[in-house]
Amino acid sequence: MRFNLLKKTGAAAMAAAMVLNASAFSSSVVTAADAVKYEFEDGVITGTGSVKDDPDASGGKYFYLESNDDTVTLTVNADSTGMYKIVIRYNAAFGNKIQNLYVNGVDQGQISFTSKTWAEVDCGAVKLNKGENEIMIKSSWGWTNFDYLTVAPAELAPITASQTSPCDASATAETCSLMSYLASVYGNNIISGQQEIYSNGPHGLELEFEYLKDLTGHYPAIRGFDYGNFCCPAYGSDDGSTDRVIDWVKNRNGIATASFHLNVPTDFSSYTIGSKIDWAQTTYSEKTDFSPLKAATEGTKENEYYMQALTTLAAEFKKLEAEGVPVIWRPLHEAEGSGGETGSWFWWGREGSEAYKKLWIYTYKTMTEKFDCHNLIWEWNSYNYGTSADWYPGDEYVDIIGYDKYSCTDWSTGSPVLNHNDSPVSATFYGIMEKYNSKK
């Protein structure tokens, strides 16, 4: 077993005396009554990162996480198994950077480092086992300086939400009933779900659902759909999503959720409204000149295009409403992308948070006020970055706040490698809950 020497300060340091000899290195268990500090420059380092001097850093030194292959690992101690708060002192001298947090080899999600001067970031609460635990920072973007981290027992807020009625005052009885059920489960149980593959997938739409039923004896409670291709006026055609939603809810007693990967022309400035785009379409921000701000502005070509999509979409939602079917509606997701104002992956976030919020609110008002679609539970997608709340449309336009977890794919080799990871990313969960004041 490999051990590394760690500096510790604070009230518990006296309990962490270490003895070094020629053959072994051992340490007593740290009593975690108060925050205990661990210096990154004393961690186990891999990659091109290096220890550097700075009189403003704790102990006069810090670790520079340079490239996307770098890691730094600290061994920390806990006197009992439980939840612990992790705080990191850092500076992102080269601008906002995102890195990955691992605890005992399990990916706990990403942390955003935004300050260009030395500052602390609260990484939330993670589960530590009694005795030694490994906390690793694994580079995603690199180019970040790390001074120290502290560990202290976490005082977790109760998992509650103060706003559990639909923000749409005219929501249908079925929608209110579903929202009430979700609120009753929140903080107590987990509802399983599965997204269906796109309609022309290699194995068909039912393969994953039948696999899960054969394996467990049950279908998942929630089935995910996507109205992106179907409702794209220039690209899609009816893929039967509405019929499948009705069947899932009414015949299989399930819950439906739907996303909206709406395609736009890659060269929208040259596009003629009403023409087909075939493969010359995208959802990605860097591949199109489509403006989300103009999409929310009447009288523009972008708005005409977007309204065609919403008109098609509303007709489908009205069919569902007539059948008494509510939908957890998740449009314009993952808007912030990799963080800040310029990290969006999708076209709806490519002009920053203010334009995005206008588009969300425009979409909400169009669907509820213009088209009278009142069978929707509006789910907004957040991250746990320091800038994430800048993208929040507002309590009056959001019912549920969600997070997209991609920690099963390891890209460190340059190619995707899938690893099982059922971590609850508790640091992210509690961070988002606190960020929006436990309302949703």
NUTI-938249 format. One line per 10 residues: their letters; for each residue x, y, z of C-alpha. Coordinates in steps of 0.5 Angstrom, whole numbers, always signed. Layout:
A	X Y Z | ...
//
This chain:
MRFNLLKKTG	+0 +0 +0 | +3 +7 -2 | +2 +12 +3 | +3 +20 +3 | +5 +25 +8 | +0 +30 +9 | +0 +37 +13 | -6 +38 +18 | -8 +44 +22 | -13 +46 +26
AAAMAAAMVL	-16 +43 +33 | -16 +36 +31 | -8 +36 +28 | -6 +34 +35 | -10 +27 +34 | -6 +26 +27 | +1 +25 +30 | +5 +21 +25 | +11 +16 +25 | +16 +15 +19
NASAFSSSVV	+21 +9 +19 | +24 +6 +14 | +19 +1 +12 | +12 +3 +14 | +8 +10 +15 | +2 +10 +19 | -3 +15 +22 | -8 +15 +28 | -15 +17 +26 | -17 +24 +26
TAADAVKYEF	-22 +26 +30 | -26 +30 +26 | -30 +35 +31 | -27 +41 +27 | -25 +42 +20 | -18 +39 +18 | -14 +42 +13 | -10 +38 +8 | -5 +41 +3 | -5 +39 -4
EDGVITGTGS	+2 +40 -5 | +3 +34 +0 | -2 +30 -4 | +0 +24 -9 | +1 +27 -16 | +0 +24 -23 | +1 +28 -30 | +4 +34 -31 | +2 +38 -25 | +7 +41 -21
VKDDPDASGG	+8 +44 -14 | +9 +52 -14 | +11 +57 -9 | +7 +63 -7 | +7 +67 -1 | -1 +68 -1 | -2 +60 -1 | -2 +56 +6 | +5 +54 +7 | +7 +58 +2
KYFYLESNDD	+6 +53 -4 | +0 +50 -8 | -1 +45 -13 | -2 +47 -21 | -7 +42 -24 | -4 +43 -31 | -7 +38 -37 | -13 +34 -37 | -9 +28 -35 | -7 +31 -28
TVTLTVNADS	-9 +28 -22 | -8 +30 -14 | -10 +25 -9 | -10 +27 -1 | -12 +21 +4 | -16 +24 +9 | -19 +21 +16 | -26 +20 +19 | -27 +18 +26 | -34 +15 +24
TGMYKIVIRY	-38 +13 +17 | -42 +19 +15 | -43 +25 +11 | -37 +30 +11 | -37 +37 +8 | -31 +39 +3 | -28 +46 +2 | -23 +47 -3 | -18 +53 -3 | -16 +55 -10
NAAFGNKIQN	-15 +60 -16 | -17 +60 -23 | -12 +65 -25 | -14 +63 -33 | -21 +64 -32 | -27 +59 -30 | -25 +52 -30 | -29 +45 -29 | -25 +39 -25 | -28 +33 -23
LYVNGVDQGQ	-28 +30 -16 | -27 +23 -14 | -28 +20 -7 | -25 +13 -6 | -25 +12 -13 | -32 +14 -15 | -34 +20 -19 | -38 +25 -15 | -39 +30 -21 | -36 +36 -23
ISFTSKTWAE	-34 +43 -19 | -33 +49 -22 | -27 +54 -20 | -29 +61 -22 | -25 +66 -18 | -18 +69 -21 | -15 +70 -14 | -15 +65 -8 | -22 +63 -6 | -26 +58 -2
VDCGAVKLNK	-31 +53 -6 | -36 +49 -2 | -36 +42 -5 | -42 +40 -1 | -43 +34 +3 | -40 +27 +1 | -40 +20 +5 | -33 +18 +8 | -32 +11 +11 | -29 +11 +18
GENEIMIKSS	-21 +11 +17 | -18 +13 +11 | -21 +16 +5 | -18 +18 -2 | -20 +25 -5 | -18 +26 -12 | -18 +32 -16 | -18 +30 -23 | -17 +35 -29 | -23 +36 -34
WGWTNFDYLT	-20 +43 -36 | -14 +43 -32 | -10 +50 -31 | -12 +51 -24 | -8 +52 -18 | -10 +48 -11 | -8 +50 -4 | -11 +46 +1 | -18 +42 +2 | -21 +42 +9
VAPAELAPIT	-26 +36 +12 | -31 +37 +17 | -37 +33 +19 | -43 +36 +15 | -49 +39 +18 | -54 +37 +12 | -61 +41 +11 | -67 +37 +11 | -69 +35 +4 | -76 +39 +3
ASQTSPCDAS	-79 +43 -2 | -83 +49 +0 | -86 +50 -7 | -90 +44 -9 | -96 +46 -13 | -95 +47 -20 | -93 +54 -22 | -99 +54 -27 | -105 +56 -23 | -109 +53 -29
ATAETCSLMS	-106 +46 -28 | -110 +40 -29 | -113 +36 -24 | -108 +30 -26 | -102 +35 -27 | -103 +37 -19 | -104 +30 -17 | -98 +28 -20 | -94 +34 -17 | -97 +32 -11
YLASVYGNNI	-94 +25 -11 | -87 +27 -13 | -87 +32 -7 | -89 +26 -3 | -84 +22 -5 | -78 +27 -5 | -73 +26 +1 | -76 +19 +2 | -76 +15 -4 | -73 +14 -11
ISGQQEIYSN	-77 +13 -17 | -74 +9 -23 | -74 +11 -30 | -71 +10 -37 | -70 +14 -43 | -72 +11 -49 | -67 +11 -55 | -69 +15 -61 | -74 +12 -66 | -69 +9 -71
GPHGLELEFE	-65 +6 -66 | -61 +0 -68 | -65 -5 -63 | -72 -1 -63 | -76 +3 -58 | -78 -3 -53 | -71 -7 -52 | -69 -3 -46 | -76 -3 -43 | -77 -11 -44
YLKDLTGHYP	-70 -12 -41 | -71 -9 -35 | -78 -12 -34 | -75 -19 -35 | -69 -17 -30 | -73 -15 -25 | -80 -17 -26 | -82 -9 -27 | -82 -4 -32 | -79 +3 -29
AIRGFDYGNF	-84 +8 -27 | -82 +13 -31 | -81 +13 -39 | -77 +19 -42 | -79 +21 -49 | -77 +27 -54 | -81 +31 -58 | -75 +34 -62 | -75 +31 -68 | -82 +30 -69
CCPAYGSDDG	-84 +38 -67 | -78 +40 -72 | -82 +44 -77 | -76 +43 -82 | -73 +36 -81 | -78 +31 -77 | -84 +27 -78 | -89 +24 -73 | -85 +19 -70 | -91 +16 -65
STDRVIDWVK	-89 +19 -59 | -96 +22 -57 | -99 +15 -58 | -93 +12 -54 | -94 +17 -48 | -101 +15 -48 | -100 +8 -48 | -95 +8 -42 | -99 +13 -38 | -106 +10 -39
NRNGIATASF	-104 +2 -40 | -98 +1 -36 | -99 +6 -31 | -93 +10 -32 | -90 +17 -31 | -88 +20 -37 | -83 +26 -38 | -81 +29 -45 | -75 +33 -47 | -74 +37 -53
HLNVPTDFSS	-68 +37 -57 | -70 +42 -62 | -66 +42 -69 | -65 +48 -72 | -61 +49 -79 | -54 +50 -79 | -54 +56 -83 | -60 +59 -81 | -58 +66 -84 | -59 +62 -91
YTIGSKIDWA	-65 +58 -89 | -72 +59 -92 | -78 +58 -88 | -82 +52 -90 | -76 +48 -93 | -73 +42 -91 | -66 +41 -88 | -65 +34 -88 | -58 +33 -85 | -56 +40 -85
QTTYSEKTDF	-59 +41 -78 | -56 +41 -71 | -58 +42 -63 | -50 +44 -62 | -49 +52 -61 | -42 +52 -64 | -45 +49 -71 | -51 +54 -72 | -52 +61 -72 | -59 +61 -70
SPLKAATEGT	-60 +66 -64 | -64 +64 -58 | -66 +71 -57 | -69 +72 -63 | -73 +66 -63 | -76 +69 -57 | -77 +76 -61 | -83 +77 -65 | -82 +79 -72 | -76 +75 -73
KENEYYMQAL	-75 +69 -78 | -72 +65 -72 | -79 +67 -68 | -83 +64 -74 | -79 +58 -74 | -79 +57 -67 | -87 +58 -66 | -88 +53 -72 | -84 +48 -67 | -88 +50 -61
TTLAAEFKKL	-95 +50 -65 | -94 +43 -67 | -92 +41 -60 | -98 +44 -57 | -102 +40 -61 | -99 +34 -59 | -100 +36 -51 | -107 +38 -52 | -108 +31 -55 | -105 +28 -48
EAEGVPVIWR	-109 +33 -44 | -115 +31 -47 | -113 +24 -45 | -112 +26 -38 | -104 +25 -39 | -99 +30 -35 | -92 +30 -37 | -86 +32 -34 | -84 +37 -39 | -76 +38 -39
PLHEAEGSGG	-74 +43 -45 | -68 +47 -46 | -64 +43 -42 | -57 +43 -40 | -56 +51 -42 | -50 +53 -38 | -46 +47 -41 | -39 +47 -38 | -40 +53 -34 | -41 +61 -34
ETGSWFWWGR	-43 +65 -40 | -40 +62 -46 | -40 +54 -44 | -46 +52 -47 | -47 +46 -51 | -54 +47 -54 | -56 +53 -59 | -61 +55 -53 | -55 +57 -49 | -50 +60 -54
EGSEAYKKLW	-52 +67 -53 | -51 +67 -45 | -56 +67 -39 | -60 +73 -40 | -62 +71 -47 | -63 +64 -45 | -68 +66 -39 | -72 +70 -44 | -73 +64 -49 | -75 +60 -43
IYTYKTMTEK	-80 +65 -40 | -83 +66 -47 | -83 +58 -48 | -87 +58 -42 | -92 +63 -43 | -93 +61 -50 | -95 +54 -48 | -99 +56 -42 | -102 +63 -44 | -103 +62 -52
FDCHNLIWEW	-104 +55 -53 | -107 +53 -46 | -103 +47 -45 | -104 +46 -37 | -102 +39 -37 | -94 +40 -36 | -90 +40 -30 | -84 +44 -32 | -77 +42 -30 | -71 +46 -31
NSYNYGTSAD	-64 +43 -31 | -59 +46 -27 | -51 +45 -25 | -48 +46 -19 | -43 +51 -21 | -42 +58 -18 | -45 +61 -24 | -51 +56 -25 | -56 +61 -21 | -55 +66 -26
WYPGDEYVDI	-59 +62 -31 | -65 +60 -27 | -71 +63 -30 | -75 +64 -24 | -79 +61 -19 | -86 +63 -22 | -83 +59 -29 | -80 +52 -26 | -84 +46 -22 | -78 +42 -21
IGYDKYSCTD	-70 +43 -21 | -66 +37 -24 | -59 +35 -26 | -56 +31 -31 | -51 +26 -29 | -45 +24 -34 | -41 +20 -29 | -41 +13 -32 | -37 +15 -38 | -29 +16 -37
WSTGSPVLNH	-26 +20 -43 | -19 +20 -40 | -16 +16 -45 | -19 +20 -51 | -25 +15 -52 | -31 +14 -48 | -30 +8 -43 | -37 +6 -39 | -36 +5 -32 | -41 +3 -27
NDSPVSATFY	-43 +9 -22 | -49 +9 -18 | -46 +15 -14 | -52 +19 -11 | -47 +25 -12 | -49 +28 -6 | -45 +34 -6 | -48 +36 -12 | -55 +35 -10 | -55 +38 -3
GIMEKYNSKK	-51 +44 -7 | -57 +45 -12 | -62 +44 -6 | -58 +50 -2 | -57 +54 -9 | -65 +55 -10 | -67 +55 -2 | -70 +49 -2 | -76 +51 -6 | -77 +46 -11
//
